[in-house]
């Protein structure tokens, strides 16, 4: 993805199922849970560059001792800073003799993160402020352990205003307007209700003092709390929560939009946003990592019981396909295979663009995240070339024209030529990201492997997706034009991104999408601007209706043109005219059918098709178009 997007956050949870002495004896450290949390987060660092946060609950803490802790830090190095800070605290206490690792009880008592229940979050913010206060976990505190709550997640809700209004109607004084605060307070409200129900019941039975809290902790129905709290949520989410008594939970939205995986070993339960992180860090096989079913909760009680239970009826499975195309780490076995399949699916269109002339074509990729798809494309092209050569040899043999010259020509020539044409200078990118004129300097982020492209070649570059086209227009195409190819073909493994997302990815402004810009330009070129106004009027007319009754009027704009027409106009819009290059630019986009075939388990495609998995999606689209027409910047939800 050549355009910078804020996107999916990452979560990690570690629930130790033995006492700390076990880990000291088996792993040589009572900090095994703390270390596992750090490694799980580090393996998912691709999911958060804005900040990080961790939380801990110590199960069975004595009355008068703190039992809930958290630490948060803003910035791309937030994760490293948090763990460096905590390790220093731990080391200082060891030197002072307060902590003696051989006696794990000293670790639990004197180190904030020496507990059995640990939660981590990597933040890619799509709203709110960018400071440590905005980093998860969010906390809700009380003197009653069962009323304490830490929450962290990968989510966006589309109906935050309605949820806050519901809280207000119950008498709550709602201060914040973010969906994070809404989620925290909604779960917290029903947690309080469950606590109060049990408190009254056990008091009526004559229980007093610590016995009441003990029975509340044992009988608290977390599944019921979650069923009530999430009843009216609209959006995509994978959320983990710690309760002060040692209970914990992880929930996933009914459509399975956001990813969530868990694994169980003899001494811990671990949860992460990506399967491969669990495979690598926890040391389990692929079949031992389980996907949390949509609409389900993994509930872990303080006494060691755990279960997966439904909190909401599952909807149509619509897992985010962008996870497979771009967001998740590519070393997951399924994702690796799917990205190769996405690249291979571009072969027909790419061959049509090079006119089957491999001798004068070079295949590469940009950015680096498109490398796996490039492998898939190259593999498919070589398979086709082998089949082609084989048939020509057979035909020549039958015709009696097979000789050494023909064999040399077929076997030694005309094979797909792959090169790493563009190199990314990561250090330079870090430096210039703080400059006001970043785009002016961005052309130096990538450097060309000079000599890989000959004057007059067709240069095919695989990109994983084209969203806004800004970096393509202002930087990448200028770089790729330097060797003077006769044609540049940018082949996107993703289809045309036409609609806003509201379930995690920060792309909600219609006017910034390259495909939308192209469709609008075509309307203007062909005297169809009335269509743009009519769509606006229809969006305004339905804006006061319930989201369940809304229609996708924006589709009418795209339906007026073919995908090829929109791609051609998009190429015109990003053409690097100021570079002095005079060659031809072609944009090739993945077909929806090919996307679904390559990623059969991830059918979430609303940003391509406009077919949203929840009613709130259409509400966001409706507002996004109104904002575009009225020239209002900012998110539409």
ZAMAR-713088 format. One record per residue (C-alpha): residue number from 1; residue in one letter; z, x, y. Coordinates in Angstrom, 1 decimal. Example, Ala and Ser with C-alpha at 12.3 -4.5 7.8 and 13.67 -1.06 7.14 Angstrom:
BEGIN
nr, rest, Z, X, Y
1, A, 7.8, 12.3, -4.5
2, S, 7.1, 13.7, -1.1
! end
This chain:
BEGIN
nr, rest, Z, X, Y
1, X, 0.0, 0.0, 0.0
2, X, -1.2, 1.9, 3.0
3, X, 0.6, -0.5, 5.4
4, X, 4.4, 0.0, 5.7
5, X, 6.2, -3.1, 4.5
6, X, 9.9, -3.9, 4.2
7, X, 10.4, -5.5, 0.9
8, X, 12.5, -5.8, -2.2
9, X, 16.1, -4.7, -2.1
10, X, 17.8, -3.3, -5.2
11, X, 21.0, -4.2, -6.9
12, X, 23.1, -2.4, -9.5
13, X, 26.3, -3.6, -11.3
14, X, 28.5, -1.7, -13.8
15, X, 31.2, -3.5, -15.7
16, X, 33.4, -1.2, -17.8
17, X, 34.7, -2.9, -20.9
18, X, 37.2, -0.2, -21.9
19, X, 40.1, 1.3, -20.0
20, X, 39.5, 4.5, -18.0
21, X, 41.1, 6.7, -20.7
22, X, 38.2, 5.9, -23.0
23, X, 35.7, 7.3, -20.6
24, X, 37.8, 10.4, -19.9
25, X, 37.9, 11.1, -23.7
26, X, 34.3, 10.2, -24.4
27, X, 32.5, 11.5, -21.3
28, X, 35.0, 14.0, -20.0
29, X, 35.5, 12.0, -16.7
30, X, 37.3, 8.8, -15.7
31, X, 34.5, 8.4, -13.1
32, X, 31.9, 7.4, -15.6
33, X, 31.4, 3.9, -14.1
34, X, 31.2, 5.4, -10.6
35, X, 28.7, 8.0, -11.7
36, X, 26.6, 5.3, -13.6
37, X, 26.5, 3.2, -10.5
38, X, 25.2, 6.1, -8.4
39, X, 22.5, 7.0, -10.9
40, X, 21.4, 3.4, -11.3
41, X, 21.1, 3.2, -7.5
42, X, 19.3, 6.5, -7.2
43, X, 16.8, 5.5, -9.8
44, X, 16.0, 2.5, -7.6
45, X, 15.9, 4.3, -4.3
46, X, 12.4, 3.1, -3.8
47, X, 13.9, -0.3, -3.2
48, X, 15.9, 0.5, -0.1
49, X, 15.4, 2.8, 2.9
50, X, 17.5, 1.0, 5.5
51, X, 20.9, 1.5, 4.1
52, X, 23.2, 1.2, 1.0
53, X, 26.6, -0.2, 0.1
54, X, 29.0, -0.2, -2.9
55, X, 31.9, -2.3, -3.9
56, X, 34.7, -2.1, -6.5
57, X, 37.3, -4.4, -8.0
58, X, 40.2, -3.0, -9.9
59, X, 41.2, -5.4, -12.7
60, X, 44.9, -5.9, -13.2
61, X, 46.1, -4.2, -10.0
62, X, 49.8, -4.7, -9.5
63, X, 51.1, -7.0, -6.8
64, X, 51.2, -5.2, -3.5
65, X, 48.3, -2.8, -4.4
66, X, 44.8, -3.2, -3.0
67, X, 42.3, -4.3, -5.6
68, X, 39.0, -4.8, -3.7
69, X, 37.1, -2.0, -1.9
70, X, 33.7, -1.3, -0.3
71, X, 31.8, 1.4, 1.6
72, X, 28.5, 1.0, 3.4
73, X, 26.1, 3.3, 5.3
74, X, 22.9, 2.8, 7.3
75, X, 19.8, 4.8, 7.0
76, X, 17.4, 6.3, 4.4
77, X, 20.2, 8.7, 3.3
78, X, 22.8, 6.0, 3.1
79, X, 23.2, 6.2, -0.6
80, X, 23.7, 10.0, -0.7
81, X, 26.1, 9.8, 2.3
82, X, 28.3, 7.2, 0.6
83, X, 28.7, 9.1, -2.7
84, X, 29.1, 12.4, -1.0
85, X, 31.9, 10.9, 1.1
86, X, 33.6, 9.4, -1.8
87, X, 33.4, 12.5, -4.0
88, X, 35.0, 14.5, -1.2
89, X, 37.8, 12.0, -1.0
90, X, 38.3, 12.3, -4.7
91, X, 38.2, 16.1, -4.7
92, X, 40.6, 16.3, -1.8
93, X, 43.1, 14.1, -3.7
94, X, 42.7, 16.3, -6.8
95, X, 43.6, 19.4, -4.7
96, X, 46.6, 17.6, -3.4
97, X, 47.7, 16.7, -6.9
98, X, 47.6, 13.0, -6.2
99, X, 44.8, 12.5, -8.7
100, X, 44.9, 14.2, -12.1
101, X, 41.7, 13.3, -14.1
102, X, 43.4, 13.9, -17.4
103, X, 45.7, 11.0, -16.5
104, X, 43.2, 8.2, -15.7
105, X, 45.8, 5.9, -14.3
106, X, 46.1, 8.3, -11.3
107, X, 42.4, 7.8, -10.7
108, X, 42.6, 4.0, -10.8
109, X, 45.6, 4.0, -8.5
110, X, 44.5, 6.5, -5.9
111, X, 40.7, 6.4, -5.8
112, X, 39.1, 3.3, -4.3
113, X, 36.2, 3.3, -6.7
114, X, 38.2, 4.1, -9.8
115, X, 38.0, 0.5, -11.0
116, X, 36.3, -1.3, -13.9
117, X, 33.9, -3.4, -11.8
118, X, 31.4, -1.7, -9.5
119, X, 28.6, -3.1, -7.4
120, X, 25.8, -1.4, -5.5
121, X, 23.0, -2.5, -3.1
122, X, 20.0, -0.8, -1.6
123, X, 18.8, -2.5, 1.5
124, X, 15.3, -3.2, 2.8
125, X, 16.1, -5.4, 5.7
126, X, 13.8, -8.3, 6.6
127, X, 16.2, -9.8, 9.2
128, X, 19.4, -9.2, 11.0
129, X, 20.5, -6.0, 12.7
130, X, 19.9, -2.5, 11.2
131, X, 23.5, -1.2, 11.2
132, X, 26.1, -0.6, 8.5
133, X, 27.6, -4.1, 9.1
134, X, 24.3, -5.6, 7.9
135, X, 24.5, -3.7, 4.7
136, X, 25.6, -5.4, 1.5
137, X, 28.0, -6.0, -0.2
138, X, 29.2, -8.8, 2.1
139, X, 32.9, -9.6, 1.8
140, X, 35.1, -12.7, 1.9
141, X, 38.8, -11.8, 1.7
142, X, 42.0, -13.6, 0.9
143, X, 45.5, -12.8, -0.3
144, X, 44.6, -14.8, -3.4
145, X, 42.5, -12.5, -5.8
146, X, 40.5, -15.5, -7.1
147, X, 39.4, -16.3, -3.5
148, X, 38.1, -12.8, -2.8
149, X, 34.4, -12.3, -3.0
150, X, 31.9, -9.5, -2.7
151, X, 28.2, -10.4, -2.8
152, X, 25.0, -8.3, -2.8
153, X, 21.5, -9.3, -3.6
154, X, 17.7, -9.2, -3.4
155, X, 16.8, -12.5, -1.8
156, X, 15.4, -14.6, 0.9
157, X, 16.2, -18.3, 1.3
158, X, 13.8, -20.5, 3.3
159, X, 16.3, -23.3, 4.2
160, X, 19.2, -21.3, 5.8
161, X, 19.5, -23.8, 8.7
162, X, 20.0, -26.7, 6.3
163, X, 22.6, -24.8, 4.3
164, X, 24.5, -23.9, 7.4
165, X, 24.3, -27.5, 8.6
166, X, 25.8, -28.6, 5.3
167, X, 28.7, -26.2, 5.7
168, X, 29.3, -27.5, 9.2
169, X, 29.3, -31.1, 8.0
170, X, 32.1, -30.1, 5.6
171, X, 34.1, -28.9, 8.6
172, X, 33.2, -25.1, 8.5
173, X, 32.8, -23.2, 11.7
174, X, 29.5, -21.3, 11.0
175, X, 29.0, -18.3, 13.2
176, X, 26.2, -16.3, 11.5
177, X, 22.7, -17.7, 10.8
178, X, 21.5, -15.3, 8.2
179, X, 20.9, -16.3, 4.6
180, X, 23.3, -13.6, 3.4
181, X, 26.1, -15.2, 5.3
182, X, 25.0, -18.7, 4.1
183, X, 25.1, -17.5, 0.5
184, X, 28.5, -15.8, 0.9
185, X, 30.1, -18.8, 2.5
186, X, 28.5, -21.4, 0.1
187, X, 29.7, -19.6, -3.0
188, X, 33.0, -18.9, -1.3
189, X, 33.5, -22.6, -0.4
190, X, 33.1, -23.7, -4.0
191, X, 35.2, -20.7, -5.2
192, X, 38.0, -22.0, -3.0
193, X, 37.5, -25.5, -4.4
194, X, 37.7, -24.3, -7.9
195, X, 40.8, -22.2, -7.1
196, X, 42.5, -25.2, -5.4
197, X, 41.7, -27.5, -8.4
198, X, 43.2, -25.1, -10.9
199, X, 46.2, -24.3, -8.6
200, X, 47.1, -28.0, -8.3
201, X, 46.7, -28.5, -12.1
202, X, 48.9, -25.7, -13.1
203, X, 51.5, -26.4, -10.4
204, X, 51.7, -29.9, -11.8
205, X, 52.4, -28.4, -15.2
206, X, 55.4, -26.6, -13.8
207, X, 54.0, -23.1, -13.6
208, X, 55.3, -20.8, -10.9
209, X, 54.6, -17.4, -9.3
210, X, 52.3, -14.9, -11.0
211, X, 51.8, -17.3, -14.0
212, X, 49.8, -19.6, -11.8
213, X, 47.4, -16.9, -10.6
214, X, 47.1, -15.6, -14.2
215, X, 46.1, -19.1, -15.5
216, X, 43.7, -19.7, -12.6
217, X, 42.0, -16.4, -13.4
218, X, 41.7, -17.2, -17.0
219, X, 40.3, -20.7, -16.6
220, X, 38.2, -20.4, -13.5
221, X, 34.7, -21.8, -14.3
222, X, 32.3, -19.5, -12.6
223, X, 29.3, -21.3, -13.9
224, X, 30.4, -24.5, -12.4
225, X, 31.0, -22.8, -9.0
226, X, 27.5, -21.4, -9.1
227, X, 25.9, -24.7, -10.1
228, X, 27.5, -26.4, -7.1
229, X, 26.8, -23.5, -4.7
230, X, 23.1, -23.1, -5.5
231, X, 22.2, -26.8, -5.8
232, X, 20.2, -26.9, -2.6
233, X, 19.0, -23.3, -2.3
234, X, 15.3, -22.8, -1.8
235, X, 13.9, -19.3, -2.2
236, X, 13.8, -16.3, -4.4
237, X, 17.0, -14.4, -5.4
238, X, 18.8, -12.0, -7.7
239, X, 22.4, -11.9, -6.6
240, X, 25.4, -10.2, -7.9
241, X, 29.0, -11.1, -7.1
242, X, 32.5, -9.6, -7.7
243, X, 35.6, -11.8, -7.5
244, X, 38.9, -10.3, -6.7
245, X, 40.5, -11.2, -10.0
246, X, 37.9, -9.2, -12.0
247, X, 35.4, -11.9, -12.8
248, X, 31.8, -11.2, -11.9
249, X, 28.4, -12.8, -12.0
250, X, 24.7, -12.2, -11.6
251, X, 22.3, -15.1, -10.9
252, X, 18.5, -15.4, -10.7
253, X, 16.4, -18.0, -9.0
254, X, 15.0, -20.9, -11.1
255, X, 11.4, -19.6, -10.8
256, X, 12.3, -16.0, -11.7
257, X, 10.7, -14.8, -8.4
258, X, 13.1, -11.9, -8.0
259, X, 13.5, -9.4, -11.0
260, X, 16.9, -8.9, -12.8
261, X, 17.7, -7.1, -16.0
262, X, 20.9, -6.3, -17.9
263, X, 22.0, -4.2, -20.9
264, X, 25.1, -4.1, -23.0
265, X, 26.5, -1.1, -24.8
266, X, 29.8, -0.4, -26.6
267, X, 31.6, 0.4, -23.4
268, X, 29.8, -1.3, -20.5
269, X, 27.6, -4.0, -19.2
270, X, 25.0, -2.9, -16.6
271, X, 22.7, -4.9, -14.3
272, X, 19.7, -3.6, -12.2
273, X, 16.7, -4.9, -10.4
274, X, 14.5, -2.7, -12.6
275, X, 14.5, -2.4, -16.4
276, X, 13.5, 1.3, -16.5
277, X, 16.6, 2.3, -14.5
278, X, 18.8, 0.8, -17.2
279, X, 16.7, 2.5, -19.9
280, X, 17.0, 5.9, -18.3
281, X, 20.6, 5.8, -17.0
282, X, 22.4, 3.7, -19.6
283, X, 20.4, 5.3, -22.4
284, X, 19.1, 2.2, -24.1
285, X, 15.8, 1.3, -25.6
286, X, 13.3, -1.1, -24.1
287, X, 14.3, -3.9, -26.5
288, X, 17.9, -3.5, -25.6
289, X, 17.3, -4.4, -22.0
290, X, 17.2, -8.1, -21.4
291, X, 15.6, -10.1, -18.6
292, X, 18.0, -12.6, -17.1
293, X, 16.3, -15.9, -17.6
294, X, 15.3, -17.9, -14.5
295, X, 18.0, -20.3, -13.4
296, X, 20.6, -18.5, -15.4
297, X, 23.8, -16.6, -14.7
298, X, 25.3, -13.7, -16.5
299, X, 29.0, -14.4, -16.2
300, X, 31.6, -11.7, -17.0
301, X, 35.2, -12.7, -17.1
302, X, 38.1, -10.3, -16.2
303, X, 39.4, -10.6, -19.8
304, X, 36.2, -9.2, -21.2
305, X, 34.4, -12.4, -22.2
306, X, 30.7, -12.6, -21.0
307, X, 28.0, -15.1, -21.4
308, X, 24.6, -16.1, -20.1
309, X, 24.6, -19.7, -19.0
310, X, 22.3, -22.0, -17.0
311, X, 23.3, -23.0, -13.5
312, X, 20.0, -24.6, -12.5
313, X, 17.1, -26.1, -14.5
314, X, 14.4, -23.5, -14.7
315, X, 11.2, -24.2, -12.8
316, X, 7.7, -22.9, -13.3
317, X, 7.8, -19.1, -14.0
318, X, 6.5, -17.4, -10.8
319, X, 7.7, -13.8, -11.0
320, X, 6.5, -11.8, -8.0
321, X, 3.2, -10.1, -8.9
322, X, 3.8, -7.6, -6.1
323, X, 6.6, -6.1, -8.3
324, X, 3.9, -5.1, -10.8
325, X, 1.3, -4.1, -8.2
326, X, 3.4, -2.0, -6.0
327, X, 7.2, -2.4, -5.6
328, X, 8.7, -1.5, -9.0
329, X, 8.7, 2.1, -10.3
330, X, 5.6, 2.7, -12.4
331, X, 7.3, 4.4, -15.3
332, X, 8.4, 1.1, -16.8
333, X, 6.2, 0.8, -19.9
334, X, 4.8, -2.7, -19.1
335, X, 4.3, -2.0, -15.4
336, X, 2.5, 1.3, -16.2
337, X, 0.1, -0.6, -18.5
338, X, -0.4, -3.4, -16.1
339, X, -1.3, -1.1, -13.2
340, X, -3.8, 0.6, -15.4
341, X, -5.2, -2.8, -16.3
342, X, -5.5, -3.7, -12.6
343, X, -7.5, -0.5, -11.9
344, X, -9.7, -1.2, -14.9
345, X, -10.4, -4.7, -13.7
346, X, -12.1, -3.3, -10.6
347, X, -14.8, -1.5, -12.7
348, X, -17.5, -4.1, -12.3
349, X, -17.3, -4.3, -8.6
350, X, -17.0, -0.6, -8.2
351, X, -20.0, 0.2, -10.4
352, X, -22.0, -2.3, -8.3
353, X, -21.1, -0.4, -5.2
354, X, -22.1, 3.0, -6.5
355, X, -25.2, 1.5, -8.1
356, X, -24.3, 3.2, -11.3
357, X, -25.0, 6.6, -9.7
358, X, -22.1, 8.7, -11.0
359, X, -23.7, 12.0, -10.0
360, X, -23.2, 11.1, -6.3
361, X, -19.9, 9.3, -6.4
362, X, -16.3, 10.5, -6.2
363, X, -13.3, 8.4, -7.3
364, X, -9.9, 8.9, -5.7
365, X, -6.8, 7.0, -4.6
366, X, -4.7, 6.5, -1.5
367, X, -1.7, 6.2, -1.2
368, X, 0.0, 7.9, -4.1
369, X, 1.4, 4.6, -5.4
370, X, -2.2, 3.7, -6.4
371, X, -2.5, 6.7, -8.7
372, X, -1.7, 4.7, -11.9
373, X, -4.4, 2.1, -11.1
374, X, -6.8, 5.0, -10.5
375, X, -6.1, 6.3, -14.0
376, X, -7.0, 2.8, -15.3
377, X, -10.2, 2.6, -13.4
378, X, -11.3, 6.1, -14.5
379, X, -10.5, 5.3, -18.1
380, X, -12.5, 2.1, -18.0
381, X, -15.5, 3.9, -16.3
382, X, -15.5, 6.6, -18.9
383, X, -15.4, 4.1, -21.7
384, X, -18.4, 2.3, -20.3
385, X, -20.2, 5.6, -19.7
386, X, -19.5, 6.7, -23.4
387, X, -20.9, 3.3, -24.6
388, X, -23.9, 3.7, -22.4
389, X, -24.6, 7.3, -23.5
390, X, -24.1, 6.3, -27.2
391, X, -26.6, 3.5, -26.9
392, X, -29.2, 5.7, -25.2
393, X, -28.9, 8.3, -27.9
394, X, -29.3, 5.7, -30.6
395, X, -32.4, 4.3, -28.8
396, X, -33.9, 7.7, -28.3
397, X, -33.3, 8.6, -32.0
398, X, -35.0, 5.4, -33.1
399, X, -37.9, 6.0, -30.7
400, X, -38.3, 9.6, -31.9
401, X, -37.7, 11.0, -28.4
402, X, -34.3, 12.6, -29.0
403, X, -34.4, 16.3, -28.1
404, X, -32.0, 18.9, -26.7
405, X, -33.0, 18.3, -23.1
406, X, -32.2, 14.6, -23.3
407, X, -28.9, 15.3, -25.1
408, X, -27.9, 17.8, -22.4
409, X, -28.8, 15.3, -19.7
410, X, -26.9, 12.4, -21.2
411, X, -23.8, 14.4, -22.5
412, X, -23.4, 16.7, -19.5
413, X, -24.4, 14.6, -16.6
414, X, -23.6, 11.2, -15.0
415, X, -19.9, 11.1, -15.9
416, X, -17.3, 9.6, -13.5
417, X, -15.9, 12.3, -11.2
418, X, -12.3, 12.0, -10.1
419, X, -10.7, 14.0, -7.4
420, X, -7.4, 14.0, -5.4
421, X, -9.2, 13.7, -2.1
422, X, -6.2, 13.0, 0.2
423, X, -2.8, 14.7, 0.2
424, X, 0.3, 13.2, 1.8
425, X, 2.6, 15.4, 3.9
426, X, 5.9, 13.7, 3.4
427, X, 7.8, 16.1, 5.7
428, X, 5.4, 15.4, 8.5
429, X, 5.7, 11.7, 8.0
430, X, 9.5, 11.9, 8.3
431, X, 9.1, 13.8, 11.6
432, X, 6.5, 11.6, 13.3
433, X, 8.2, 8.3, 12.2
434, X, 10.5, 8.7, 15.2
435, X, 7.7, 9.3, 17.7
436, X, 6.5, 6.6, 20.1
437, X, 2.9, 7.5, 19.4
438, X, 3.2, 7.4, 15.7
439, X, -0.2, 6.0, 15.0
440, X, -1.9, 8.6, 17.2
441, X, -0.3, 11.3, 15.1
442, X, -0.6, 9.5, 11.7
443, X, -4.0, 10.9, 11.0
444, X, -2.2, 14.2, 10.2
445, X, 0.1, 12.6, 7.6
446, X, -2.7, 12.9, 5.0
447, X, -4.9, 16.0, 4.6
448, X, -8.3, 16.2, 2.9
449, X, -9.1, 18.4, -0.1
450, X, -12.1, 19.9, 1.5
451, X, -15.1, 20.4, -0.8
452, X, -14.3, 17.5, -3.2
453, X, -16.7, 15.2, -1.4
454, X, -20.3, 16.3, -0.7
455, X, -22.2, 15.2, 2.3
456, X, -23.9, 11.9, 1.2
457, X, -21.6, 11.0, -1.7
458, X, -20.1, 7.6, -2.2
459, X, -16.3, 7.9, -1.9
460, X, -14.4, 5.3, -3.9
461, X, -10.6, 5.1, -3.1
462, X, -8.3, 2.9, -5.0
463, X, -5.5, 1.3, -2.9
464, X, -2.9, -0.9, -4.4
465, X, -3.1, -3.6, -1.6
466, X, -4.4, -4.2, 1.9
467, X, -2.1, -6.2, 4.0
468, X, -2.6, -5.7, 7.7
469, X, -5.2, -3.0, 7.6
470, X, -3.5, -1.3, 10.5
471, X, -3.0, 2.1, 8.8
472, X, -6.4, 1.8, 7.2
473, X, -8.1, 1.3, 10.6
474, X, -6.1, 3.8, 12.7
475, X, -5.6, 6.6, 10.2
476, X, -6.8, 6.5, 6.6
477, X, -10.4, 5.7, 7.1
478, X, -10.7, 8.4, 9.8
479, X, -9.4, 10.9, 7.3
480, X, -11.7, 9.8, 4.5
481, X, -14.7, 9.9, 6.9
482, X, -14.2, 13.6, 7.6
483, X, -16.3, 14.9, 4.7
484, X, -19.1, 12.5, 5.8
485, X, -19.7, 10.4, 2.7
486, X, -22.6, 8.0, 3.0
487, X, -20.4, 5.1, 1.8
488, X, -16.6, 4.6, 1.6
489, X, -15.4, 1.9, -0.9
490, X, -11.8, 0.9, -0.6
491, X, -10.9, -0.9, -3.9
492, X, -7.7, -2.9, -3.7
493, X, -5.9, -3.7, -6.9
494, X, -4.5, -6.8, -5.2
495, X, -6.5, -9.8, -4.1
496, X, -6.9, -10.7, -0.4
497, X, -3.4, -11.3, 1.1
498, X, -3.9, -14.6, 3.0
499, X, -0.5, -16.3, 3.2
500, X, 3.0, -15.4, 4.4
501, X, 5.7, -14.5, 1.9
502, X, 9.2, -15.9, 2.4
503, X, 11.0, -14.8, -0.8
504, X, 11.7, -11.1, -0.1
505, X, 8.6, -9.4, 1.3
506, X, 8.6, -9.0, 5.1
507, X, 5.1, -10.4, 5.8
508, X, 5.4, -13.7, 7.5
509, X, 3.2, -13.4, 10.6
510, X, -0.2, -14.9, 9.9
511, X, -2.0, -13.2, 12.7
512, X, -1.3, -9.7, 11.2
513, X, -3.0, -10.3, 7.9
514, X, -6.4, -8.6, 7.7
515, X, -7.9, -11.4, 5.6
516, X, -6.7, -14.0, 8.1
517, X, -8.1, -12.0, 11.0
518, X, -11.4, -11.9, 9.1
519, X, -11.5, -15.6, 8.5
520, X, -10.7, -16.3, 12.1
521, X, -13.4, -13.9, 13.3
522, X, -15.9, -15.7, 11.0
523, X, -14.9, -19.1, 12.5
524, X, -15.6, -17.7, 16.0
525, X, -18.8, -16.1, 14.9
526, X, -20.1, -19.4, 13.5
527, X, -18.9, -21.7, 16.2
528, X, -16.1, -23.2, 14.0
529, X, -13.2, -22.7, 16.3
530, X, -12.5, -26.5, 16.2
531, X, -11.4, -25.9, 12.6
532, X, -8.6, -23.6, 13.8
533, X, -7.4, -26.1, 16.4
534, X, -7.5, -29.0, 13.9
535, X, -5.4, -27.0, 11.4
536, X, -2.9, -26.4, 14.1
537, X, -2.7, -30.1, 15.1
538, X, -2.3, -31.0, 11.4
539, X, 0.5, -28.4, 11.0
540, X, 2.3, -29.7, 14.1
541, X, 1.9, -33.3, 12.9
542, X, 3.6, -32.5, 9.5
543, X, 6.2, -30.1, 10.9
544, X, 8.8, -32.9, 11.2
545, X, 8.3, -34.1, 7.6
546, X, 10.4, -32.9, 4.7
547, X, 9.0, -29.7, 3.2
548, X, 8.4, -31.6, -0.1
549, X, 5.7, -33.7, 1.7
550, X, 3.8, -30.8, 3.4
551, X, 0.3, -29.8, 2.5
552, X, -1.4, -26.4, 2.9
553, X, -3.8, -27.0, 5.7
554, X, -4.4, -23.3, 6.3
555, X, -6.4, -23.3, 3.0
556, X, -9.2, -25.1, 4.8
557, X, -9.9, -22.1, 7.0
558, X, -10.3, -19.8, 3.9
559, X, -12.3, -22.5, 2.0
560, X, -15.0, -22.4, 4.7
561, X, -16.1, -18.9, 3.5
562, X, -16.6, -17.0, 0.3
563, X, -14.3, -14.1, -0.7
564, X, -17.3, -11.8, -0.2
565, X, -17.9, -13.0, 3.3
566, X, -14.2, -12.5, 4.2
567, X, -14.2, -9.0, 2.7
568, X, -17.3, -8.0, 4.6
569, X, -15.9, -9.2, 7.9
570, X, -12.6, -7.4, 7.1
571, X, -14.6, -4.2, 6.6
572, X, -16.1, -4.7, 10.1
573, X, -12.7, -5.1, 11.6
574, X, -11.3, -1.9, 10.2
575, X, -14.4, 0.3, 10.6
576, X, -13.4, 3.6, 12.2
577, X, -16.0, 3.5, 14.9
578, X, -14.3, 6.1, 17.1
579, X, -14.3, 8.7, 14.4
580, X, -18.1, 9.3, 14.8
581, X, -18.8, 8.5, 11.2
582, X, -22.0, 6.5, 10.7
583, X, -21.7, 5.6, 7.0
584, X, -21.2, 2.2, 5.3
585, X, -17.7, 0.8, 4.6
586, X, -17.1, -1.7, 1.8
587, X, -13.8, -3.4, 0.9
588, X, -13.4, -4.6, -2.7
589, X, -10.6, -6.9, -3.6
590, X, -9.1, -7.8, -7.0
591, X, -10.0, -11.3, -8.3
592, X, -7.1, -13.7, -8.9
593, X, -8.2, -14.2, -12.5
594, X, -8.1, -10.5, -13.2
595, X, -4.7, -10.2, -11.6
596, X, -3.3, -12.9, -13.9
597, X, -5.0, -11.3, -16.9
598, X, -3.6, -7.8, -16.1
599, X, -0.1, -9.1, -15.3
600, X, 0.4, -12.1, -17.6
601, X, 4.1, -12.4, -17.2
602, X, 4.1, -12.3, -13.4
603, X, 2.3, -15.4, -12.1
604, X, 3.7, -15.3, -8.6
605, X, 0.6, -15.3, -6.4
606, X, 1.4, -17.5, -3.4
607, X, 0.5, -14.7, -0.9
608, X, -3.0, -14.7, -2.3
609, X, -3.5, -18.4, -3.2
610, X, -1.1, -20.3, -1.0
611, X, 0.4, -22.0, -4.0
612, X, 4.1, -21.7, -3.3
613, X, 6.7, -22.0, -6.0
614, X, 9.2, -23.9, -3.9
615, X, 8.8, -26.5, -1.1
616, X, 10.3, -24.2, 1.4
617, X, 7.2, -21.9, 1.1
618, X, 4.9, -24.5, 2.6
619, X, 7.4, -25.0, 5.4
620, X, 7.3, -21.3, 6.2
621, X, 3.5, -21.3, 6.1
622, X, 3.3, -24.3, 8.4
623, X, 5.5, -22.7, 10.9
624, X, 3.7, -19.3, 10.6
625, X, 0.4, -20.9, 11.6
626, X, 2.0, -22.8, 14.5
627, X, 3.5, -19.5, 15.7
628, X, 0.1, -17.8, 15.4
629, X, -1.7, -20.5, 17.4
630, X, 1.0, -20.6, 20.1
631, X, 1.0, -16.8, 20.2
632, X, 4.6, -16.5, 19.3
633, X, 5.7, -13.2, 17.5
634, X, 8.4, -13.0, 14.9
635, X, 9.3, -14.3, 11.5
636, X, 8.6, -17.9, 10.6
637, X, 11.8, -18.5, 8.7
! end
